[in-house]
Amino acid sequence: MKKLSYSSSGVSINKGNEFVSKISNLIKKDKGLIKAEIGGFSGQFPLSSKIKKPILVGATDGVGTKIQIAEEMNDHKTIGIDLVAMCVNDLIVDKATPLFFLDYISTGKLDVSKGIDIIKGIIKGCKISHCALLGGETAEHPGYDTKEKYDLAGFCVGVKSGISKKILQLKKNDLIIGIESSGIHSNGFSLIRKIIKDNNISLKKKIIKNSTLGKILLKPTHIYVDVILDLFSKNLIKTCSHITGGGVTENLPRSISKNTKAVIDLNKWKLPAIFKWISSFNVSQNEMLRTFNCGYGMVIIIDEKNVSRVTKIIKKYKYKSDIIGNIEIKKSAKEKSIEFIGRLDFNE
């Protein structure tokens, strides 16, 4: 009888060791990025004594089926940036400074080259976020639909000083400002993939300014750490929302007080070309706003007197921004927390 081994069942410890060794070499090039030996059982991170009443804040997320676009394009160099972005952008909404990040990669069969591309993206995302890559886990799971298939999850921990109210009291005429996204970011890809499949569209098709659909879809998610924490440090943000799954329709109400509503003027909304392209496949305005960021990856609410200072700081970080609405006081508790006026301009 043939002897059984772990490798014969589909898990290669040798490949895993090779992967860890190559990651270790990458990390050594970025001193200060990691706080523990690669391959250890855990990672350690010292808390600064300068932080008064430190409160740890955690977030976890993934990148959804954007991974399948990366697989079809055979381009995995930026998906790791997306993974970091989805986590740290959630942290900074609560005024937390990212401290460290951990990743989880599961795959049917470990492809070392592909894995290294993913890790390089994660390292880049951590550098942009000024947080340490504290560790991670890569797991081979024989039995996936295809051996090459993989999934990602990220975990980030940040710190802030003292427990602050998540939702501050807003007032009438506070301004709502949208900070530009890089494009789709990491939400809504199941709908996009359905459009692609139902209409037999190639990812290599050039659709906007000589750029292919695949390249546009894989643009990495913006990381807003620097600009948002700068604005918070100057007490210029009352509250903000990371616009992910559910779009502005679902995410903005999570950040405003119950007696107020956000009035969004869609006539002021600058809709990027990729979202106009998506809407052309009979996707309604309501569905667009409830599925995609539609051009604004982070939305902040500020006092109207600070608009000049805020827009100047946003511009300093090379982001575009627009005033897209204002806060109103609800006349009754039955009113919705968000109201849209006008219409998005879907014309090319």
C-alpha positions as CSV (number, residue, x, y, z in Angstrom):
1,M,0.0,0.0,0.0
2,K,1.3,3.4,-1.0
3,K,2.2,5.6,2.0
4,L,0.1,8.7,2.5
5,S,1.6,12.1,3.0
6,Y,0.4,15.7,3.5
7,S,1.7,16.6,0.0
8,S,-0.2,13.8,-1.7
9,S,-3.4,15.3,-0.2
10,G,-2.7,18.6,-1.8
11,V,-0.8,20.6,0.8
12,S,2.9,21.4,0.2
13,I,4.8,22.3,3.3
14,N,7.9,22.8,1.2
15,K,6.2,25.4,-1.0
16,G,4.9,27.1,2.2
17,N,8.4,27.3,3.5
18,E,9.6,28.7,0.2
19,F,6.9,31.4,0.3
20,V,7.7,32.4,3.9
21,S,11.4,32.7,3.0
22,K,10.6,35.0,0.1
23,I,8.3,37.1,2.2
24,S,11.0,37.4,4.8
25,N,13.4,38.8,2.2
26,L,10.8,41.3,1.1
27,I,10.2,42.5,4.7
28,K,13.9,42.9,5.4
29,K,14.1,45.5,2.7
30,D,11.5,47.6,4.6
31,K,12.9,48.0,8.2
32,G,10.3,49.2,10.6
33,L,7.5,47.7,8.6
34,I,7.3,44.5,10.7
35,K,7.7,44.0,14.4
36,A,8.2,40.3,14.6
37,E,10.2,37.5,13.0
38,I,8.5,36.0,10.0
39,G,7.3,32.5,10.7
40,G,6.8,33.1,14.4
41,F,3.7,32.1,16.3
42,S,2.6,35.7,16.9
43,G,3.5,39.3,16.4
44,Q,4.2,42.0,19.1
45,F,3.6,45.7,18.9
46,P,4.6,48.3,21.5
47,L,2.1,51.0,22.4
48,S,3.5,54.5,22.6
49,S,3.5,56.0,26.1
50,K,2.7,59.4,24.5
51,I,-0.9,58.4,23.8
52,K,-3.2,59.4,26.6
53,K,-5.9,56.9,27.6
54,P,-5.1,54.7,24.6
55,I,-8.1,52.9,23.1
56,L,-7.5,50.1,20.5
57,V,-9.8,50.0,17.5
58,G,-10.0,47.0,15.2
59,A,-11.4,46.4,11.7
60,T,-11.5,43.4,9.3
61,D,-12.5,43.2,5.7
62,G,-11.8,41.6,2.3
63,V,-11.9,42.6,-1.3
64,G,-14.8,40.4,-2.5
65,T,-15.0,39.2,-6.1
66,K,-12.5,41.9,-7.4
67,I,-10.1,38.9,-6.9
68,Q,-11.8,37.2,-9.9
69,I,-11.0,40.2,-12.1
70,A,-7.4,40.0,-10.9
71,E,-7.4,36.2,-11.8
72,E,-8.8,36.8,-15.2
73,M,-6.3,39.6,-15.9
74,N,-3.5,37.5,-14.3
75,D,-2.5,40.7,-12.4
76,H,-2.3,40.4,-8.6
77,K,0.1,43.3,-8.0
78,T,-2.4,45.8,-6.5
79,I,-5.1,43.5,-4.9
80,G,-3.1,43.7,-1.6
81,I,-3.3,47.5,-1.6
82,D,-7.1,47.1,-1.8
83,L,-7.1,44.7,1.1
84,V,-5.2,47.1,3.4
85,A,-7.3,50.1,2.2
86,M,-10.6,48.4,3.0
87,C,-9.5,47.9,6.6
88,V,-7.6,51.1,7.4
89,N,-10.2,53.3,5.8
90,D,-12.8,51.9,8.3
91,L,-10.4,52.5,11.2
92,I,-9.8,56.2,10.4
93,V,-13.5,56.9,10.4
94,D,-13.3,56.4,14.2
95,K,-10.2,58.7,14.4
96,A,-7.9,55.7,14.9
97,T,-4.3,55.8,13.7
98,P,-3.5,52.4,12.1
99,L,-0.8,50.5,14.0
100,F,-0.5,47.1,12.5
101,F,-2.0,44.8,9.8
102,L,-2.3,41.1,9.4
103,D,-3.4,39.2,6.3
104,Y,-5.0,35.8,5.6
105,I,-4.7,34.1,2.2
106,S,-6.5,30.9,1.5
107,T,-6.0,29.0,-1.8
108,G,-6.6,25.7,-3.4
109,K,-2.9,25.3,-4.3
110,L,-0.2,27.8,-3.4
111,D,1.3,29.6,-6.3
112,V,4.4,31.3,-4.8
113,S,4.8,33.9,-7.6
114,K,1.2,35.0,-7.3
115,G,1.4,35.0,-3.6
116,I,4.5,37.2,-3.6
117,D,2.7,39.7,-5.9
118,I,-0.2,39.8,-3.4
119,I,2.2,40.3,-0.4
120,K,4.0,43.1,-2.3
121,G,0.7,44.9,-2.6
122,I,0.0,44.5,1.1
123,I,3.4,45.8,1.9
124,K,2.8,48.9,-0.3
125,G,-0.6,49.4,1.4
126,C,1.0,49.2,4.8
127,K,3.6,51.8,3.8
128,I,1.0,54.2,2.5
129,S,-0.9,53.7,5.8
130,H,2.2,54.0,8.0
131,C,1.3,50.7,9.8
132,A,3.3,47.6,10.4
133,L,2.7,44.3,8.7
134,L,2.7,42.2,11.9
135,G,2.1,38.8,10.4
136,G,-0.3,36.7,8.4
137,E,-1.5,33.2,7.5
138,T,-1.4,31.4,4.1
139,A,-3.5,28.3,4.0
140,E,-3.7,25.7,1.2
141,H,-7.2,24.2,1.0
142,P,-7.3,21.4,-1.5
143,G,-10.8,21.0,-2.9
144,Y,-11.4,24.6,-4.1
145,D,-13.3,24.7,-7.4
146,T,-10.1,25.5,-9.2
147,K,-6.6,25.0,-7.7
148,E,-5.6,28.6,-8.6
149,K,-8.6,30.2,-6.8
150,Y,-7.8,32.2,-3.7
151,D,-9.5,34.5,-1.2
152,L,-8.1,37.3,1.0
153,A,-9.0,38.8,4.4
154,G,-7.3,41.6,6.3
155,F,-7.2,42.6,9.9
156,C,-6.0,46.0,11.2
157,V,-5.7,47.4,14.7
158,G,-5.3,51.1,15.4
159,V,-5.2,53.4,18.4
160,K,-6.9,56.6,19.5
161,S,-6.8,58.7,22.6
162,G,-9.9,58.1,24.8
163,I,-13.3,56.9,23.9
164,S,-15.1,59.5,21.7
165,K,-18.6,59.6,20.5
166,K,-19.0,57.8,17.1
167,I,-21.8,60.1,16.1
168,L,-21.5,63.8,17.0
169,Q,-24.5,66.2,17.1
170,L,-24.8,67.9,13.7
171,K,-26.5,71.1,12.9
172,K,-28.5,72.5,10.0
173,N,-26.4,73.6,7.0
174,D,-23.3,71.6,8.0
175,L,-21.7,70.7,4.7
176,I,-21.3,67.2,3.2
177,I,-18.1,66.9,1.1
178,G,-17.2,63.9,-1.1
179,I,-13.5,63.0,-1.5
180,E,-12.8,61.4,-4.8
181,S,-12.4,57.6,-5.2
182,S,-9.9,56.0,-7.6
183,G,-12.8,54.3,-9.3
184,I,-14.8,51.2,-8.3
185,H,-12.6,50.5,-5.2
186,S,-13.5,47.0,-3.9
187,N,-17.3,46.9,-3.9
188,G,-20.0,46.0,-6.5
189,F,-17.9,43.6,-8.5
190,S,-20.5,40.8,-8.5
191,L,-22.8,43.2,-10.4
192,I,-20.0,44.2,-12.8
193,R,-19.1,40.6,-13.4
194,K,-22.7,39.8,-14.3
195,I,-22.7,42.7,-16.8
196,I,-19.5,41.4,-18.3
197,K,-20.8,37.8,-18.5
198,D,-24.3,38.6,-19.8
199,N,-22.9,40.9,-22.5
200,N,-19.8,38.8,-23.4
201,I,-17.5,41.7,-22.8
202,S,-13.7,41.2,-22.8
203,L,-11.7,42.7,-20.0
204,K,-9.2,43.7,-22.7
205,K,-11.8,45.9,-24.4
206,K,-10.8,49.6,-24.4
207,I,-13.7,51.6,-23.0
208,I,-12.4,54.9,-21.6
209,K,-9.6,57.0,-22.9
210,N,-7.8,54.0,-24.5
211,S,-7.8,52.1,-21.1
212,T,-9.0,48.6,-21.0
213,L,-11.9,47.6,-18.8
214,G,-9.7,45.2,-16.8
215,K,-7.2,47.9,-16.1
216,I,-9.8,50.4,-15.0
217,L,-11.5,47.8,-12.7
218,L,-8.2,46.9,-11.0
219,K,-7.3,50.4,-10.0
220,P,-6.4,50.1,-6.3
221,T,-8.6,51.6,-3.6
222,H,-7.5,55.0,-2.3
223,I,-6.0,54.9,1.2
224,Y,-7.3,58.1,3.0
225,V,-5.2,57.8,6.2
226,D,-3.1,60.9,5.8
227,V,-5.8,63.3,4.7
228,I,-8.5,62.2,7.1
229,L,-6.3,62.0,10.2
230,D,-4.9,65.4,9.4
231,L,-8.4,66.9,9.2
232,F,-9.4,65.2,12.5
233,S,-6.2,66.5,14.2
234,K,-7.3,70.0,13.4
235,N,-10.9,69.3,14.5
236,L,-12.2,70.1,11.0
237,I,-14.4,66.9,10.6
238,K,-17.6,66.4,12.6
239,T,-18.1,62.9,11.2
240,C,-17.3,60.8,8.1
241,S,-18.2,57.7,6.2
242,H,-16.1,55.2,4.3
243,I,-18.3,54.6,1.2
244,T,-18.2,50.8,0.5
245,G,-20.8,48.2,0.0
246,G,-24.2,49.9,0.1
247,G,-22.9,53.1,-1.4
248,V,-23.6,56.5,0.1
249,T,-27.3,55.4,0.5
250,E,-26.5,52.9,3.3
251,N,-23.2,54.2,4.7
252,L,-23.7,57.9,5.2
253,P,-26.8,57.4,7.6
254,R,-24.5,55.3,9.8
255,S,-22.5,58.4,10.6
256,I,-25.2,61.1,11.4
257,S,-27.3,61.8,14.4
258,K,-30.8,60.4,14.5
259,N,-32.5,63.9,14.5
260,T,-30.8,64.9,11.3
261,K,-30.8,63.9,7.6
262,A,-28.3,64.2,4.8
263,V,-29.6,66.1,1.8
264,I,-27.6,65.1,-1.2
265,D,-27.7,67.2,-4.4
266,L,-27.1,64.8,-7.2
267,N,-26.8,67.8,-9.7
268,K,-23.5,68.7,-7.9
269,W,-22.3,65.1,-8.1
270,K,-19.4,64.5,-10.5
271,L,-19.9,61.0,-11.8
272,P,-16.7,59.3,-13.3
273,A,-16.9,57.7,-16.7
274,I,-16.7,54.1,-15.4
275,F,-20.0,54.5,-13.5
276,K,-21.7,56.0,-16.5
277,W,-20.5,52.9,-18.4
278,I,-22.0,50.6,-15.8
279,S,-25.3,52.5,-15.7
280,S,-25.7,52.1,-19.5
281,F,-26.5,48.4,-18.9
282,N,-29.9,49.4,-17.5
283,V,-28.7,49.9,-13.9
284,S,-31.0,52.4,-12.2
285,Q,-29.8,55.5,-10.3
286,N,-31.0,54.1,-7.0
287,E,-29.2,50.8,-7.6
288,M,-26.0,52.7,-8.6
289,L,-26.1,54.8,-5.4
290,R,-26.8,51.7,-3.3
291,T,-24.1,49.5,-4.8
292,F,-21.1,51.7,-5.8
293,N,-19.2,54.7,-4.4
294,C,-20.1,56.5,-7.6
295,G,-17.0,58.6,-7.4
296,Y,-16.6,59.4,-3.7
297,G,-14.7,56.9,-1.5
298,M,-14.9,59.0,1.6
299,V,-17.6,61.5,2.7
300,I,-17.0,64.0,5.4
301,I,-19.3,66.4,7.3
302,I,-18.0,69.7,8.3
303,D,-19.0,73.1,9.7
304,E,-19.7,75.4,6.7
305,K,-17.3,78.1,8.1
306,N,-14.4,75.7,7.7
307,V,-15.0,74.8,4.0
308,S,-12.0,76.8,2.7
309,R,-9.5,75.2,5.1
310,V,-10.9,71.7,4.6
311,T,-10.8,71.9,0.8
312,K,-7.3,73.3,0.9
313,I,-6.0,70.4,3.1
314,I,-7.7,67.9,0.8
315,K,-6.0,69.4,-2.2
316,K,-2.7,69.3,-0.4
317,Y,-3.0,65.5,-0.4
318,K,-3.7,65.6,-4.1
319,Y,-7.4,64.6,-3.9
320,K,-10.3,66.3,-5.6
321,S,-13.4,67.0,-3.5
322,D,-16.9,68.4,-4.0
323,I,-19.6,69.8,-1.8
324,I,-22.4,67.3,-2.5
325,G,-25.0,68.3,0.1
326,N,-25.8,69.6,3.5
327,I,-27.4,68.6,6.8
328,E,-31.0,69.3,7.6
329,I,-33.0,68.8,10.8
330,K,-35.7,66.1,10.5
331,K,-39.3,67.4,10.9
332,S,-40.4,64.0,12.2
333,A,-38.8,60.7,13.3
334,K,-40.3,59.0,10.4
335,E,-38.2,60.9,7.9
336,K,-35.4,59.0,6.2
337,S,-31.8,59.8,7.2
338,I,-30.8,60.5,3.6
339,E,-32.6,62.4,0.9
340,F,-31.6,62.8,-2.7
341,I,-32.5,65.7,-4.9
342,G,-31.8,66.2,-8.6
343,R,-30.4,63.4,-10.8
344,L,-27.0,62.0,-11.6
345,D,-25.6,62.9,-15.0
346,F,-25.2,59.6,-16.9
347,N,-24.5,61.3,-20.2
348,E,-21.1,60.5,-21.7
